Amino acid sequence: MTTAFSVIRDTTPAKAIPRGCVVAMGNFDGVHLGHRAVIGAALRMAELHKTSALAVTFEPHPRSFFSPNTPQFRLSDEAAKLRLLAGTGLAGAVVMTFDKGRASTTAQDFIHHDLIERLGISGIAVGYDFHFGKGRVGSPSLLANEAPRLGIEVDIQPHVDIDERPVSSTAIRMALAEGQVTEATEMLNGPWFITGEVIHGKKLGRDLGYPTANIRLNNNCGLKHGIYAVRVGRGNERFDGVASFGRRPTFDNGAPLLEVFLFDFKGDLYGQALDVAFIAFIRDEMKFEGIEPLIRQMDDDSAKARAALAAAPDAFPKLGDID
């Protein structure tokens, strides 16, 4: 029987925290290939130590704390990040609140109080460029230097490259901003996805023969406006479809909205939460001079989306359940 993925927070009583675990530490935005290398190292170390492996991560993202007025395109919000981490084989995650107190904690105090005293770790895996503590003084080399005295094992993972290009959350954001879904999928080890609640719209798609499930994305979402082949999850169900993300220039040029048309689906989705995975970019958003050319283009978009999805029948992010 598989043990459920558990989440430990600052409010979790010390007696409820398992001692001697190995941790993979990072911000894990997107849980991309570089993050997975760190997680893999923690899992291997935990197996040798005959213990469990946990992720240690921070919410909100430290960048949001230090630059609250700067828009931040997050690849995965907290809930999505935890579901992705739960799909890696980790036993759980330690979510540390990143606030004024944590930002002012020195690296040494963080190691001794948070990692050793509170979590009682036996080992830690980090990426080569991960920094922590006040002034970002904490580094992989500091952990390695402290390891013998603390009696813990430290694993430092190098950067991960694809075709000699480093994998990073920033590179993935840039790819999505340019509609380069295939490149983003490669770096993420699976398609990028969002989760959102279906809301009522203006029913324009229904009048065109393409009823859509409308989802409002985060205002800071940097995804390129355009048409995409998507695979949608509702619980354990999967549906193929085509989606438009943008301002609907033919109609109102309003606030960005994700409009998803599910192939061969009948039913009411209002108020339901859907996972929408972006499989392929079809084309840029366009303005049409009339309804007929728009419908012809939508027919063509749907055919292209079906072909792209048929070529990737199993493409969907590997998500786990949270306890």
Residue pairs with C-beta under 8 A, 6 or more apart in sequence:
3 91
4 321
4 322
4 323
5 82
5 85
5 86
5 90
5 91
5 92
5 93
5 320
5 321
5 322
5 323
6 91
6 92
6 93
6 323
7 82
7 92
7 93
7 95
7 322
7 323
8 16
8 17
8 54
8 92
8 93
8 94
8 95
9 94
9 95
9 97
10 96
10 97
14 118
17 118
17 119
17 120
18 52
18 91
19 119
19 120
20 49
20 51
20 120
20 121
20 122
21 46
21 51
21 52
21 53
21 54
21 91
21 119
21 120
21 121
21 122
22 42
22 45
22 46
22 49
22 51
22 52
22 53
22 54
22 121
22 122
22 123
22 124
22 125
22 153
23 42
23 53
23 54
23 55
23 56
23 94
23 115
23 119
23 121
23 123
23 124
23 125
24 35
24 38
24 39
24 41
24 42
24 53
24 54
24 55
24 56
24 90
24 124
24 125
24 126
25 38
25 55
25 56
25 57
25 124
25 125
25 126
25 130
25 132
26 35
26 38
26 55
26 56
26 57
26 126
26 127
26 130
27 57
27 58
27 61
27 62
27 169
28 35
28 55
28 57
28 76
28 81
28 84
28 85
29 61
29 74
29 75
29 76
29 81
29 169
30 75
30 76
30 81
30 84
30 169
30 172
30 188
30 192
31 39
31 76
31 81
31 84
31 85
31 88
31 188
32 75
32 167
32 168
32 169
32 172
32 187
32 188
32 189
33 160
33 162
33 167
33 187
33 188
33 189
34 127
34 157
34 159
34 160
34 166
34 167
34 168
35 127
36 88
36 189
37 127
37 157
37 160
38 125
38 126
38 127
38 157
39 53
39 55
39 85
39 88
39 89
39 90
39 125
41 125
41 155
41 157
42 53
42 54
42 55
42 90
42 123
42 124
42 125
42 155
43 53
43 88
43 89
43 90
45 53
45 123
45 125
45 153
45 155
46 52
46 53
46 123
49 122
49 123
49 153
51 122
52 91
52 92
53 89
53 90
53 91
54 90
54 91
54 92
54 93
54 94
54 119
55 85
55 90
55 92
55 93
55 94
56 93
56 94
56 96
56 115
56 119
57 81
57 85
57 93
57 94
57 95
57 96
58 95
58 96
58 97
58 98
58 102
59 78
59 95
59 96
59 97
59 98
60 98
61 72
61 74
61 98
62 98
62 103
63 70
63 72
64 72
65 98
65 99
65 103
66 103
71 219
71 220
72 220
73 173
73 177
73 220
73 221
73 222
74 218
74 220
75 169
75 172
75 173
75 176
75 188
75 192
76 84
77 218
78 95
79 195
80 193
80 194
80 195
82 93
82 95
82 322
83 319
83 320
83 321
83 322
84 317
84 318
84 319
84 320
85 93
85 320
86 93
86 319
86 320
86 321
86 322
87 317
87 318
87 319
87 320
88 318
88 320
92 323
94 119
96 102
96 114
102 110
103 134
104 134
105 113
105 114
105 133
105 134
106 133
106 134
106 137
107 132
107 133
107 134
107 137
107 138
107 139
107 142
108 133
109 133
110 132
110 133
110 138
111 138
111 142
111 143
111 146
111 150
115 121
115 124
116 150
116 152
121 152
122 152
122 153
123 152
123 153
123 154
123 155
124 143
124 152
124 153
124 154
124 155
125 154
125 155
125 156
125 157
126 140
126 143
126 154
126 155
126 156
126 157
127 140
127 156
127 157
127 159
128 140
128 156
128 157
128 158
128 159
129 159
130 139
130 140
131 137
131 138
131 139
132 138
140 154
140 156
143 154
143 156
144 154
144 156
147 153
147 154
159 166
159 167
160 166
160 167
161 167
162 186
162 187
165 171
167 187
168 187
171 187
172 184
172 187
172 188
172 192
173 222
175 181
175 183
175 184
175 187
176 184
176 192
176 222
176 223
176 224
176 278
177 222
177 223
177 224
178 224
179 224
179 226
179 281
179 284
180 281
181 191
181 192
181 228
181 278
181 279
181 280
181 281
182 280
182 281
184 191
184 192
184 278
185 191
185 192
185 279
185 315
188 317
190 277
190 315
190 316
190 317
190 318
191 231
191 277
191 278
191 279
191 315
191 316
191 317
192 277
192 278
192 317
193 233
193 275
193 276
193 277
193 278
193 316
193 317
194 215
194 217
194 221
194 258
194 275
194 276
195 273
195 274
195 275
195 276
196 215
196 216
196 217
196 258
196 273
196 274
196 276
197 215
197 271
197 272
197 273
197 274
198 213
198 214
198 215
198 269
198 270
198 271
198 272
198 273
198 274
199 214
199 215
199 216
199 270
200 214
200 270
201 212
201 214
201 257
201 259
202 251
202 252
203 211
204 248
204 251
205 211
205 212
205 259
205 261
206 212
208 291
208 294
208 295
208 298
209 295
210 261
210 298
210 302
211 261
212 243
212 244
212 259
212 260
212 261
213 232
213 259
213 260
213 261
213 262
213 269
213 274
214 257
214 258
214 259
214 260
215 257
215 258
215 260
215 274
215 276
216 255
216 257
216 258
217 223
217 245
217 256
217 257
217 258
221 256
223 245
223 278
224 245
224 281
224 284
225 245
225 246
225 247
225 256
225 284
225 285
226 244
226 245
226 246
226 281
226 282
226 283
226 284
226 285
227 242
227 243
227 244
227 281
227 282
227 283
227 284
227 285
227 301
227 305
228 242
228 243
228 244
228 245
228 278
228 279
228 280
228 281
228 282
228 305
229 240
229 241
229 242
229 243
229 278
229 279
229 280
229 282
229 304
229 305
229 306
229 308
229 309
230 240
230 241
230 242
230 243
230 260
230 276
230 277
230 278
230 279
230 305
231 238
231 239
231 240
231 241
231 276
231 277
231 279
231 309
231 315
231 316
232 238
232 239
232 240
232 241
232 260
232 262
232 274
232 275
232 276
232 277
233 239
233 274
233 275
233 276
233 277
233 316
233 319
234 269
234 272
234 273
234 274
234 275
238 316
239 262
239 263
239 265
240 262
240 263
240 305
240 306
240 309
241 260
241 261
241 262
241 263
241 265
241 305
242 260
242 261
242 263
242 282
242 298
242 301
242 302
242 305
243 258
243 259
243 260
243 261
243 276
243 278
244 258
244 259
244 285
245 256
245 257
245 258
245 259
245 285
246 256
246 257
246 285
247 253
247 254
247 255
247 256
247 257
247 285
248 254
248 257
248 259
249 285
249 286
249 287
250 286
250 287
250 288
250 294
258 276
260 274
260 276
261 302
263 302
263 306
275 317
275 319
277 315
277 316
277 317
279 308
279 309
279 312
279 315
280 305
280 308
280 309
280 312
282 301
282 304
282 305
282 308
283 301
286 297
288 294
288 297
309 315
